[in-house]
Amino acid sequence: MRQRRKAARGSGTAAASGASSSFASPGGPAATPADGVTAVLAVGLVAALCYLPTLSNRFAFDDRSAIEENMDLRPTTPLATLFDNDFWGTPLRSNRSNKSYRPLTVLSFRLNYSLHQLEPFGYHLVNLILHSVVSVQILGLAKRLRPGLSQGALFAALLFACHPVHSEAVCNTVGRAELLAAALLLLSLQAYSAAATTAKPLPRALGWYTVACVAAICAALAKETGLLALVLGAAEDLLVQLQPADPPGSQLRKAVAVAGGVKAPAETQRWRLPSRGWWLRTAFSAGLTLSFLWDAQSRRGTRLTPAFSYVDNPISHGWQQLPSEDTLFGPPATPPLTRVLSAGYISTYYLWLLLWPLTLSPDYSYAA
């Protein structure tokens, strides 16, 4: 009798372990390190092959102003000047500046110039490499958000890698601002997630959080929208914090119960409130973001509104705008309702391009 009980216990344990291993990977066998490397190589290769023809591109449109005519790329210009000028080499405090503050992107252009001057191949090669890196980072983000769906994460990353809408950023050299900001933003999100999930030791968690903050600042210095890195990191952290402690339909719990011949317990949810660590990280992230915004605005001078011409940006010409050289003899100011509807149309149009990228353009204001 004792031997039968031991055998039954052994068979039950084996069945439980087998069932748990099968439930651990819904799509089949558990993923191995080799599978992860293969997915990374596949995504990076697809991203590079799709945009390989861009290596033969020349400079076009804004590339001329941002690279060929930008004196901040020349070695004779002090490096500190990059942090006082806008993306096009114009002083930020000047009324002629459009207030785009992207010194890290300009620094990357300057490194290109120091290696091969104005040969376009090197500039486009860096853009191609950055797009491959961002695509691989998307794979990691998808796996982190849905750990059990490795095949779905691979599909999402491949779709991102070959999506035609990215041609506006990859094919134009000035699109490096988007690529560099995206790479640093995703790095910040990954480090933020590591800091949130690392409970002990504390120095390790603080180290990951420091990396997240530094990467977020660098992303904002690549392009202004990169400042959202800490905001998105706090949002992802909150989603993880709010997940139920005992999610319904726990596959591992069901497998062990069935294998042991016990009736599976009722499905319950116990929602958790954000931890004290989340509040501390979010408070510090908010303070750092506001501090960066204050510093960036102070660098732009008293006139915070960019001096766009009517052709470049008609939305910026509102009823309350004072007459200037650009508007005194130009078209009338745009009504506020028209400005709001136009901004909404632009966002809606780009959402449509994600679904149907039939007509793409490097500059929609000129119908190029």
Disulfide bonds with the S-S distance in Angstrom:
none
